[in-house]
């Protein structure tokens, strides 16, 4: 123990050079190479199992349908793991979750600032808003130390609604609840800041909702869904929609506002054509 | 100046009270019928006057000398042949004559060159302001009258202003006038420079009708020659060929005549036109969504002067799902239009982890290859797919890629390092945080790269795992290709192990590909700091630099040795002897630099003229005379009289003595001494008493 503490002190003293000599966590290296999706380990067995299975499920859907072929999902212990190799973090919110350490929040804030994204899932879409206890309190507690920009419900024209599929809502195991993301810049700010686009091209660092997406996405070892969604055909339809949300979400994480810029491409091409006529 | 002053012995109210009492006593005496009432009153008033202490005050005055302002114009236009001697002779004679006039002082003001030309008006205004207005008796300017600050010529002066013009009556000059020249121009778009030839003075007949032979060159290369008659404006189209400074020089041969023109220094002009790019257009082709894709987007979209067309393959052709098309947001990209028809509209094409999977047809790649050879730019940011069968290297584009993948992928942490070439190359030189010997902190590691064998002639500027090439730069035909053999530059942005200057590196690679002058590895630069001091910088990939030969406007050459200043940089400081167009070369790169104003302002107009100062001279009754007709005599006339005229042998000009004086002191003499006051008051009182006493006695008798 003492030896370890001494080593830590030495490590700090030698600075980045000594730090750079440590081999990075091989799980994280693989995650960086393979765009693996990551989830926060809450310490609650069933929740962590659902997260793992959910991310495995949506990874499978991505691999089947898109160019993105994520590796096996990895669980992140916020108090230990470096986040700089990750791109997407799924964070199920539970009541009993301990607060991460201040160092962990430093890492989280750097992760958000440098272009990472966290999906907070309060998994309470069935009971929220009825006046009873829901995940709001726990979410508030966990997210308070984060540098989260002003939030607003995702508008109908958000790029999330068309980054791969065209979507009207974003259901998980539960549906019909709105999800929140960084508020769009007010018209005034947008005009003022037009030449100086925002950090990370205006891609929201957090998305917050309560639709228990992991449970909708989750598949078992045999490739079959682990949790029921709704009932009958409607339920399966909702599961498909949750897959589509997952695909759109990961596309948004990786390509940012690519799809909203594509709207401008025809205009740009038109301009090229016009200039050619002029010359 | 004499005046009566008072020096009261008691406060004024007391003196007033005494005077009032005297009046009251006089009135009372008169009412009582006393004969001496007037004398009594006078005695009282005299006492009051004595208390008031009247005194005679006299100023002591001194006559002051008159000041003659001699303005000696020694600006560059006065250096034309014969003019300096004229000025010397005129000033010497005027000075000796002025000294002969009684009580005249000379203030000589010498006017030199100013960056804004010769400022005669300012000189006159300043000289007048520095002297007392009442003493200035005359202002004589010996000048060519060509001033560049007509607004500063005072409207009036307290004494006659004379202008003695240098120059000869037969002076003439032909000059080049740049009427309109833009400071900026879009690259490869013609801009026009409007010029005119102007004749001044007594131009010989044969010349006046002959056109001038204009020569136009850009960056020292002759562009064209043409004849231009005088007083005709002509638009000359000029095309800036590169970003940064394009030096256009326009000039004509000095016309041949018996009497040569005054100067040939206004026969040419050097203009600097900043070549700027139109909006840059970048085509980004991402083979698959991956964490580094947003890094590229953040970089390219943060530049407001850049149009980004981005194209990501979200779904490969071999994957399908049962979702109806109208529920999908996938747009077929106009590949044929972009890669066949419009490809030349782009300044840069970036392939970001692109794998050849049948979306772009082979002829598109062939077209991209041609586009690069004709001057385009391609940047390949390669992931592991570069080492697979879907490698871009196996497409027709492979022939121009600067490296051949071996198929081996290093999946281990490694530190990107500058190669010796990279230390010198502007794309990587000076990147902050680069690993160096003996420095503990440096940028973070990357985790994966493809092994690539660089093409001969390509420059490896960054190395990665096991010293293998990581970033390779190469030129193909007229174009450029850059290849980054790892897709993990985004780790720097994320701050993994401290991160690194990822945006700066990518920005430099992209802009080097687009031939940004600041990032050229072989460059000869001249920074004109202030005036004529130049810092010459040679950027080079070779370890040493040859001396730079500088050709002056007059054909003389200087040789400047360059001293090493950091990897790949050699500098020297050099000061030019004068304004003009200088050519410098080190044998490989030549550059033209224009120092000083486009055409020296002093020589814009050279034929002496008194037009600008004539109104002031006329208003102050002064004269504008040509020195070529002889140096005038200097006289003194009374103020308000005509201050110039014709004498028997020569003209004369005059100063007006002002007779100014100054009061140097004051005498203060009491009007009467104290005893005289006593006698006066006592006498008056006694006389009153006697008069009254006698009358009483008479009445009694």
Interface residues (C-beta under 8 A of the other chain):
Chain A: X14 X15 X16 X17 X19 X20 X23 X24 X29 X32 X33 X35 X64 X65 X66 X67 X68 X82 X84 X85 X87 X110 X111 X114 X115 X116 X162 X163 X164 X165 X166 X194 X195 X196 X197 X200 X201 X203 X244 X250 X251 X254 X255 X256 X257 X258 X259 X261 X262 X265 X268 X269 X272 X275 X276
Chain B: X281 X286 X287 X288 X289 X290 X291 X293 X294 X295 X297 X298 X301 X302 X304 X307 X308 X309 X310 X312 X313 X314 X315 X316 X319 X320 X321 X323 X326 X327 X328 X329 X330 X331 X334 X337 X338 X342 X345 X384 X411 X413 X415 X440 X441 X442 X444 X445 X447 X448 X488 X490 X491 X493 X494 X495 X496 X497 X498 X499
